Amino acid sequence: MFENFDAILLARMQFAFTVAFHIVFPAFSIGLASYLAVLLGLWLKTGRPVFLRLFDFWKTIFALSFAMGVVSGIVMSYQFGTNWSAFSDKAGPVIGPLMGYEVLTAFFLEAGFLGIMLFGRERVGRGLHFFATLMVAGGTLLSATWILAVNSWMQTPQGFAINEVGQFVPVDWWAVIFNPSFPYRLVHMVLAAYLTTSLVVGAVAAWHKLRGRDWPEVHTMFTMAMGMLVVVAPLQILMGDLHGLNTLEHQPVKVMAMEGHFQSHPDGAPLILFGLPDRAAQTVHWAVEIPKLSSLILKHDLNAPLDGLDTVARELQPPVEIVFWSFRIMVALGFAMLGLGLWALVAALRGRLHDSPWLHRAALVMGPAGFVAVLAGWITTEVGRQPWTIHGQMLTADSASPISAPAVGASLVAFIVVYFAIFAAGAVYILRLMGRLPEVKDKDLTGGPLRSAGITPGPAMEAQDGH
Amino acid sequence: MDIDLPTVWAAIIAFAVLAYVVMDGFDLGIGILFPLFPERKDRDVMMNSVAPVWDGNETWLVMGGGGLLAVFPLAYATILPALYAPLTAMLLALVFRGVAFEYRWRSDTGSRRWDLAFFGGSAVATFAQGIALGALVQGISIENRAYAGGWWDWLTPFSVLTGAALLAGYALLGACWLVLKTEGGLRDAARRLARRAGLATLAGMGVVSLWTPFLNAGYLDRWFGWPTIGFSLLVPLLVAGAAFGLWRGLTRGPDWLPFVSALGLFVLGYAGVGISFYPWMVPFALTIHEAAAPDESLAFLLVGSVVLLPMILAYTAYAYWVFRGKLRHGEGYH
């Protein structure tokens, strides 16, 4: 098996598959960790039990999602060496220390405090428990920062030299970390994580609402999720535009592929809304375009000239078909998120946020939109970087390990089988957790001694909170 | 600065790997012992005894791997392809056992399945790590800054032996952890298992130690040459001391003594491997200095590590302290 396959293609498929599965979990847990910290903070500040119940509700889901993120992440940290050893040898001196800092500042922090956050509230007291929750949330953000510095350096490398054995060696760490695309990518990704989480929280609330469960927890979730959405969605669209302009400056070929511009347009490039890009024919079939709009968006001038892929050698063009479509999916979902946020805003202004079944249905349908948009965005930026691993410096074809196709193929099949089985089960468990009722844990609500004897009357406590 | 950065980093990476081996060692060991406890409530306690810390334990594996990429990229780029199959098996096995920590509590009907995943994942991951160690000790072939062997080179009788020895060793750590953390019938059962695992571990260490010098003349020189022969003579005495502590702790107590003695055995075995390797990163093929990244990379990461590693050790110790003491039936975190 696999003797006739190209080992590099199989290695690329393996990396794409494992990283695509992995990114789903951090995208969710970055946002969810922050949400948990906010919920716990609100509970400590206001003392309202609804916040603690929501914390406990989402905490369990976080634990599951985090475990899946950890195990799929460990795979990533070894995949560089198993399948991309030439890249690791050459780029290790630059990207390795950044990943080292990710482990030292983020992974240990998250893992060290996760146990206390999940299981330790009664053991360490409220203040330290809140501190642990903040550390976990901070850890997820630090992790994103370092790994995006690495990825951004591969997109827009600077601050390095090449030594006598062909390794990239750091010359200026500040320039390496704060490379041109890093700030844009970081903000874009963190906002994406927050959007993803808001949409999931909103969808869970909407599902309970549609089932007629009019609890205060559901109201609070829905209000918080839609509030977050209406603020973050427009910010994200603005940020995406800035990120695109940054890409145009530093990786113009990627933007040509995103736009489907095979031809150069010396006096104003059209915006191709849809069409079928065809690399062999170097054209977009059945293109639906708006004249000059691309130049307006990218150059803020209707008649600004824009180069096309005809200025790039064929073998240095990225797979336009993929990038063109993944980009459109991401953008469309971004606007759909904005639409949902505005709809919720209008409903709230009219006092009908919790009383609009169609809004709730829309929020439910949009639940997974964040994940899809994150994946589409990453496909755009990663596939758009091809054929390079380090843009303009190192080709993907020169980056792989000297491993034969059967070995890469066999492990790829193993990853596919295991991931689908494991993560499908995980998805079922997470959905099941999302569908249950937020539990009342009496001892936490009394504010009294942590181990109050006997069972505190549940109904009285529930009455306090209005249900 | 006159610090030999590659040597400093070799010591830090060696520490990270040791930390991984002993810490994830006992929670992998719990998984290995899982099928030997027929009562579900015992298995609940066993898993709960490591649930708050396993994630931190496993982070040391990322530190070992990620750290290698950062400071010894050439070693990372040659060892990992050489160990392609066992490492892939280890990663997939860790997926199974990692998710089992959460999934097991989410399903009544499926909990047996996830018990099996927890056991199978722990056992396969351990066996693969042992094989990886054996394959590294017997040497891997490197040409032109790349792995030059085939993808079955790791599989030899010696590597299978080290795999089996590590299974016994982690089972010992796991059983001793249970002696430390549990009471009653569960602790008694763990004591019995620890005795058997202890004998198997000592036998494994003995055979591996006798075999290693004959794999390569370099090891023979190292073990029986001056001055390292002093260590070769001292280690068996220290091992005997640790074994005595283990036996005594398992027969008369106190409950912390077996775990500490088992840790001692691991540290001694690990030190033996370290003495055999130094100054090689990959034995007889790649030295620490050849594999090292340029000093700019090493210095940059060291500056932070000097501050961060003590902090990590401090809050890790704190997390262990928070969850200290014996765990009773029905007292769980889930």
Contacts between the chains, C-beta under 8 A, distances in Angstrom:
chain1	res1	chain2	res2	distance
A	63	B	102	5.7
A	64	B	102	4.7
A	64	B	103	7.7
A	64	B	106	7.2
A	66	B	55	7.9
A	67	B	55	7.6
A	67	B	98	5.7
A	67	B	99	5.6
A	67	B	101	6.1
A	67	B	102	4.7
A	68	B	99	6.1
A	70	B	55	6.1
A	70	B	58	7.0
A	70	B	98	6.1
A	71	B	94	5.9
A	71	B	95	4.4
A	71	B	98	3.8
A	71	B	99	6.1
A	72	B	95	7.0
A	73	B	62	7.6
A	74	B	58	6.9
A	74	B	61	6.5
A	74	B	62	5.9
A	74	B	65	7.9
A	74	B	91	6.4
A	74	B	94	6.1
A	75	B	91	4.8
A	75	B	95	7.2
A	77	B	62	5.0
A	77	B	65	5.0
A	77	B	66	5.2
A	77	B	69	7.9
A	78	B	65	5.4
A	78	B	80	6.4
A	78	B	87	5.9
A	78	B	91	5.9
A	80	B	69	6.2
A	80	B	76	7.7
A	81	B	65	7.2
A	81	B	68	7.7
A	81	B	69	6.6
A	81	B	76	4.7
A	81	B	77	6.1
A	81	B	79	7.3
A	81	B	80	3.0
A	81	B	81	7.0
A	82	B	80	4.8
A	82	B	81	6.2
A	82	B	84	5.4
A	82	B	87	6.0
A	82	B	88	6.7
A	85	B	76	7.7
A	85	B	77	3.9
A	85	B	78	6.9
A	85	B	80	6.4
A	85	B	81	4.9
A	85	B	146	6.7
A	85	B	147	6.9
A	86	B	77	7.0
A	86	B	146	7.0
A	88	B	69	5.8
A	88	B	73	5.6
A	88	B	76	5.4
A	88	B	77	4.3
A	88	B	80	7.7
A	89	B	73	5.3
A	89	B	74	5.4
A	89	B	76	7.7
A	89	B	77	3.7
A	89	B	78	7.9
A	89	B	145	5.8
A	89	B	146	7.7
A	90	B	73	7.9
A	91	B	73	7.8
A	92	B	69	5.1
A	92	B	70	6.7
A	92	B	73	2.5
A	92	B	74	7.8
A	92	B	76	6.4
A	92	B	77	7.0
A	92	B	293	6.2
A	92	B	297	8.0
A	93	B	73	6.1
A	93	B	293	4.0
A	93	B	294	5.5
A	93	B	296	7.6
A	93	B	297	4.3
A	94	B	297	7.3
A	95	B	69	7.7
A	96	B	66	7.4
A	96	B	69	4.2
A	96	B	70	3.1
A	96	B	71	6.8
A	96	B	73	5.8
A	96	B	76	7.9
A	96	B	293	6.6
A	96	B	297	6.7
A	96	B	301	7.9
A	97	B	70	4.7
A	97	B	71	7.7
A	97	B	293	7.8
A	97	B	297	5.2
A	97	B	300	5.2
A	97	B	301	4.2
A	99	B	66	4.8
A	99	B	69	6.4
A	99	B	70	6.3
A	100	B	66	5.7
A	100	B	67	5.7
A	100	B	69	7.9
A	100	B	70	3.9
A	100	B	71	7.4
A	100	B	301	4.8
A	100	B	305	7.7
A	101	B	301	6.9
A	101	B	304	5.9
A	102	B	66	7.4
A	103	B	59	6.9
A	103	B	62	5.4
A	103	B	63	5.1
A	103	B	66	4.9
A	103	B	67	7.1
A	104	B	63	7.6
A	104	B	304	6.2
A	104	B	305	6.3
A	104	B	308	4.3
A	104	B	309	7.1
A	104	B	312	6.9
A	105	B	304	7.5
A	105	B	308	6.4
A	107	B	59	4.9
A	107	B	62	5.8
A	107	B	63	7.8
A	108	B	56	6.9
A	108	B	59	5.4
A	108	B	63	7.7
A	108	B	308	7.9
A	108	B	312	4.5
A	108	B	315	7.9
A	108	B	316	7.3
A	109	B	312	8.0
A	109	B	315	7.8
A	110	B	55	7.9
A	111	B	55	4.2
A	111	B	56	4.0
A	111	B	58	7.5
A	111	B	59	4.6
A	112	B	56	5.1
A	112	B	312	6.9
A	112	B	315	4.7
A	112	B	316	5.4
A	112	B	318	7.9
A	112	B	319	5.4
A	113	B	315	7.1
A	113	B	319	7.2
A	114	B	55	5.6
A	114	B	56	7.7
A	115	B	51	7.3
A	115	B	52	3.0
A	115	B	53	5.8
A	115	B	55	7.1
A	115	B	56	7.2
A	115	B	319	5.5
A	115	B	322	7.7
A	115	B	323	6.8
A	116	B	52	7.3
A	116	B	319	6.1
A	116	B	322	5.9
A	118	B	52	7.2
A	118	B	333	6.8
A	119	B	51	7.0
A	119	B	52	5.1
A	119	B	323	7.4
A	119	B	333	3.5
A	120	B	52	7.1
A	120	B	322	5.4
A	120	B	323	7.3
A	123	B	322	5.3
A	123	B	323	7.2
A	124	B	322	5.7
A	163	B	294	6.6
A	165	B	145	6.9
A	167	B	73	7.3
A	167	B	293	7.7
A	167	B	294	7.4
A	169	B	293	7.9
A	169	B	294	4.7
A	169	B	296	6.4
A	169	B	297	7.2
A	170	B	294	7.6
A	170	B	296	4.9
A	170	B	297	5.9
A	170	B	300	6.8
A	171	B	296	7.5
A	173	B	296	7.9
A	173	B	300	5.6
A	401	B	77	7.8
A	401	B	80	7.8
A	401	B	81	4.4
A	401	B	84	7.8
A	401	B	146	7.9
A	401	B	147	7.3
A	402	B	81	6.5
A	402	B	146	5.2
A	402	B	147	6.0
A	402	B	148	7.5
A	403	B	81	5.6
A	403	B	84	5.8
A	403	B	151	6.4
A	404	B	151	6.4
A	406	B	151	8.0
A	407	B	84	5.7
A	407	B	85	7.0
A	407	B	151	4.4
A	411	B	84	7.3
A	411	B	85	7.7
A	411	B	88	4.5
A	414	B	88	6.7
A	414	B	92	6.0
A	415	B	88	8.0
A	415	B	92	7.1
A	418	B	92	5.1
A	418	B	95	6.2
A	418	B	96	7.5
A	419	B	95	7.7
A	422	B	95	5.9
A	422	B	96	7.0
A	422	B	99	5.6
A	425	B	99	7.7
A	425	B	103	6.2
A	425	B	110	7.6
A	426	B	99	6.2
A	426	B	102	7.9
A	426	B	103	6.8
A	429	B	102	7.6
A	429	B	103	6.1
A	429	B	106	4.1
A	429	B	107	6.8
A	432	B	106	6.9
A	433	B	106	7.1
